[in-house]
Amino acid sequence: MTEATFLVLTALAEQPQHGYAVLEDVKRISEGKVKLHVGSLYAVLERLAKEGLIEVEREEVVQSRLRRYYRLTGAGVAALGEEMARMKRHVSVAEARLGLGAA
């Protein structure tokens, strides 16, 4: 799973959000280190929807523009959990090798 995918799923884990809110949340979660461009975000959202990890919860028109809210599916929650577990295993190995493990 790419970092962008992980961060988008994480952004949607708390509540459904529209695209711009996801962009801002990803920036906030990553402490400004990851700044997705609109085109890349919508490519990620489209791929995640095709994979069944997210779905459109609702749509609304705001200032004559369609705003689509996305939410995680059960499969999306599972995929995010699996990736978190994988990352934790990697961190544990790195900590052990650096001698930083729990005493």
Backbone as a ProteinNet text record, in pm:
[ID]
protein_1_A
[PRIMARY]
MTEATFLVLTALAEQPQHGYAVLEDVKRISEGKVKLHVGSLYAVLERLAKEGLIEVEREEVVQSRLRRYYRLTGAGVAALGEEMARMKRHVSVAEARLGLGAA
[TERTIARY]
85.9	0	90.5	60.1	140.2	108.2	198.8	176.4	50.8	30.7	-87.9	-215.5	-217.5	-335.2	-360.3	-254.9	-267.7	-323.8	-273.1	-318.7	-461.8	-500.9	-639.7	-734	-699.6	-784	-789.4	-677.3	-673.7	-761.8	-756.4	-840.1	-988.1	-1024.5	-1165.2	-1208.4	-1113.8	-1145.7	-1233.6	-1216.9	-1293	-1436	-1449.2	-1581.9	-1576.3	-1690.8	-1692.8	-1645.5	-1574.8	-1524.3	-1530.1	-1537.7	-1529.2	-1382.7	-1354.7	-1217.7	-1128	-1172.7	-1087.1	-1056.9	-1156.1	-1134	-1032.5	-1036.2	-937.4	-798.5	-785.1	-654.8	-599.4	-681.5	-638.9	-606.8	-686.7	-664.5	-534.6	-506.9	-381.2	-263.2	-273.2	-165.8	-148.3	-258.3	-254.6	-196.5	-244.8	-197.6	-47.4	-0.7	141.2	227.7	167.1	236.3	296.7	223	263	362.3	403.6	504	443.9	315.1	248.5	140.4	156.1	58.6	12.8	-102	-155	-209.6	-193.2	-254	-392.5	-479.4	-618.2	-623.9	-546.7	-548.4	-505.8	-399.2	-355.2	-456.6	-518.6	-619.1	-733.3	-785.2	-900.7	-863.9	-739.4	-694.2	-694.1	-645.7	-645.5	-788.6	-875.7	-1014.9	-1084.3	-1061	-1122.5	-1073.9	-944.5	-889.3	-943.4	-949.4	-1000.7	-1147.6	-1224.5	-1365.8	-1378	-1296.5	-1299.4	-1261.1	-1170.3	-1126.2	-1225.2	-1328.2	-1428.7	-1385.2	-1281.3	-1232.5	-1300.9	-1353.2	-1432.4	-1554.9	-1650.9	-1769.7	-1820.5	-1900.6	-1961.7	-2076.6	-2070.6	-2177.7	-2294.4	-2258.7	-2362.8	-2299.3	-2385.4	-2342	-2429.3	-2369.7	-2446.1	-2387.3	-2467.5	-2419.8	-2392.4	-2269.5	-2227.5	-2168.3	-2226	-2182.1	-2173.5	-2277.5	-2292.5	-2190.9	-2125.9	-2029.2	-2071.8	-2053	-2086.8	-1980.3	-2024.5	-1934.1	-1971.5	-1875.2	-1896.9	-1825.9	-1901.1	-1845.9	-1816	-1694.6	-1650.5	-1641.8	-1662.3	-1645.6	-1582.3	-1521	-1461.2	-1570.2	-1543.6	-1629.3	-1568.9	-1636.3	-1579.9	-1445.8	-1436.5	-1310.5	-1202.1	-1240.7	-1145	-1092	-1180.3	-1139.1	-1039.8	-1071.9	-984.2	-848.5	-848.8	-723.2	-637.1	-698.3	-624	-566.1	-643.6	-595.4	-478.9	-487.4	-378.5	-251.8	-266.1	-148.8	-87.8	-170.7	-119.6	-38.9	-91	-21.8	112.4	113.1	236	340.1	294.7	386	439.3	355.3	399.1	506.4	490.1	591.8	725.4	720.7	843.1	908.4	828.3	881.1	944.9	882	937.7	1074.8	1087.2	1215.6	1320.7	1284.8	1379.3	1421.1	1325.2	1357.4	1452.4	1425.3	1509.1	1650.1	1662.9	1795.3	1872.8	1801	1866.3	1883.5	1835.2	1845.1	1749.5	1638.1	1541.1	1416.3	1416.2	1298.1	1265.4	1146.9	1102.1	1196.1	1219.5	1311.8	1244.4
-117.3	0	123.7	217.2	339.5	430.1	522	616.5	699.7	742.4	822.8	743.7	617.2	533.3	517.5	488.3	473.4	599.9	715	841.3	875.5	844.1	868.5	779.1	652.4	562.6	610.4	655.6	707.6	831.7	918.9	1039.9	1004.4	898	858.6	769.3	728.3	637.2	701.7	830.3	897.4	929.8	978.4	1018.7	1036.5	1031.7	1057.6	1200.1	1216.4	1347.9	1365.1	1489.9	1520	1539.4	1545.1	1548	1653.2	1777.8	1883.8	1859.2	1812.5	1783	1670.6	1571.5	1463.1	1519.8	1606.9	1670.1	1739.1	1817.5	1891.9	1798.5	1693.3	1599.3	1521.9	1481.5	1411.6	1501.9	1628.1	1722.9	1735.3	1740.9	1754.4	1626.7	1510.1	1382.8	1366.8	1405.6	1388.2	1505.5	1595.9	1715.6	1795.2	1801.6	1882	1816.3	1694.9	1627.5	1566.7	1534.6	1479.5	1577.5	1629.8	1722.9	1664.8	1601.3	1542	1649.9	1630.9	1719.6	1665.4	1750.1	1710.7	1591.2	1594.5	1484.5	1352.9	1357	1232.5	1184	1275.7	1235.1	1162.2	1220	1157.1	1026	1010.3	881.2	777.5	816.9	726.3	691.9	792.6	767.9	675	696.5	610.6	466.3	449.4	314.5	246.7	319.4	262.5	223.8	304	271.3	144.7	133.7	13.7	-110.9	-94.7	-207.1	-237.5	-154.1	-176.5	-135.1	-51.8	-8.5	118.2	196.7	315.1	318.2	400.4	420.3	561.8	606.1	738.6	726.6	808.7	807.9	895.1	1013.1	1105.6	1208.7	1280.2	1388.9	1509.7	1627.2	1750.3	1854.8	1952.6	2060.7	2181.5	2232.4	2348.4	2448.1	2566.8	2671.9	2618.1	2550.6	2495.5	2385.8	2330.2	2222.2	2099.8	1984.7	1859.9	1827.5	1801	1760.8	1616.8	1528.5	1386	1348.5	1288.5	1244.8	1095.2	1058.6	919.4	865.7	734.2	668.6	532.4	481.8	349.4	243	134.9	17	-76.7	-186.6	-286.8	-337.2	-356.2	-400.9	-294.7	-168.3	-59.5	-56	-77.9	-83.4	-198.6	-315.3	-432.2	-405.4	-345.8	-317.8	-219.7	-118	-21.5	-90.6	-175.8	-249.6	-341.4	-409.5	-498.1	-419.3	-303.9	-221.5	-167.2	-129.8	-82.3	-192.5	-313.8	-426.4	-452	-444.9	-465.8	-359.4	-234.1	-124.9	-140	-181.9	-202.4	-310.9	-417.9	-523.7	-467	-384.5	-323.9	-233.6	-156.5	-67.6	-150	-260.2	-346.1	-400.3	-442.9	-494.8	-383.7	-265.6	-153.3	-115.8	-110	-77.6	-180.3	-307.2	-414.8	-403.3	-377.1	-368.2	-245.6	-142.2	-22.4	-28.7	-136.7	-149.9	-59.2	-25.4	66.9	-3.4	-134.8	-210.6	-188.1	-231.4	-217.3	-293.4	-236.6	-298.5	-407
0	0	0	-85.8	-91.2	27.8	54.5	162.6	137	13.1	-20.1	6.7	-32.9	-10.5	139.1	214.1	358.7	422.2	381.5	439.7	400.2	278.6	236.2	316.7	330.8	411.5	556.2	608.7	746	759.6	660.4	663.2	665.8	596.2	589.5	705.3	789.8	899.5	1005.9	1026.6	1132.1	1089.7	966.8	918.3	767	700.3	555.4	527.5	416.3	378.6	227.6	184.8	41.6	5.6	-123.6	-173.2	-111.8	-108.8	-54.9	92.5	167.7	309.6	325.6	236.3	240.8	215.2	115.1	86.6	210.4	275.3	393.5	510	526.3	635.5	614.3	491.9	461.7	495.2	459.1	490.1	641.5	714	860.4	925.1	881.4	937.3	916.5	798.8	764.2	810.8	886.6	936.1	820.9	709.5	595.2	501.7	531.3	448.4	321.2	324.9	206.6	163.8	42.6	-13.5	-146	-143.3	-264.7	-356.7	-484.3	-582.4	-613.8	-657.1	-683.8	-778.3	-885.6	-982	-920.8	-837.4	-774.2	-672.5	-598.7	-500.5	-569	-676.4	-740.5	-808	-849.9	-902.4	-790	-672.3	-556.8	-517.4	-508.7	-470.4	-569.4	-697.1	-799.4	-786	-765.8	-751.6	-626.1	-515.8	-390.8	-403.9	-476.6	-498.8	-584.4	-689.2	-773.8	-695.4	-599.4	-515.9	-403.9	-389	-285.7	-146.3	-136.2	-5	44.3	-49	-13.9	-103.4	-64.3	-147.4	-127.1	-221.8	-209.9	-110.4	-7.2	92.1	47.1	-2.9	-49.6	-141.4	-211.7	-298.9	-269.9	-285.1	-269.7	-363.2	-397.3	-482	-392.9	-402.7	-324.9	-423.4	-427.9	-519.7	-663.6	-705.5	-840.8	-873.9	-772	-794.7	-715.7	-777.3	-709.7	-605.5	-484.7	-376.8	-340.1	-352.3	-326.8	-196.9	-105.2	22.5	15.2	56.9	54.1	196	208.4	338.1	317.9	424.3	419.8	416.7	348.1	354.1	459.2	486.5	577	525.5	394.6	334.5	351.2	346.7	365.7	507.6	603.5	744.1	763.7	704.7	717.2	652	533.6	462.9	542.3	599.9	680.8	804.1	866.9	983.7	950.1	837.4	794.9	766.7	704	674.8	803	899.1	1028	1096.3	1094.4	1157	1087.9	955.6	879.7	916.7	922.8	956.5	1099	1192.4	1331.1	1338.2	1259.3	1256.6	1208.7	1106.3	1053.1	1157.4	1226.7	1330.3	1441.5	1480.5	1586.2	1546.5	1423.1	1375.4	1377.3	1328.8	1326.4	1468.3	1560.6	1699.9	1759.4	1734.3	1788.1	1733.9	1606.5	1545.2	1591.8	1629.5	1682.2	1834.4	1893.6	2039.9	2112.6	2048.3	2108.3	2160.1	2157	2199.8	2345.4	2385.4	2524.3	2616.5	2731.1	2828	2907.1
[MASK]
+++++++++++++++++++++++++++++++++++++++++++++++++++++++++++++++++++++++++++++++++++++++++++++++++++++++

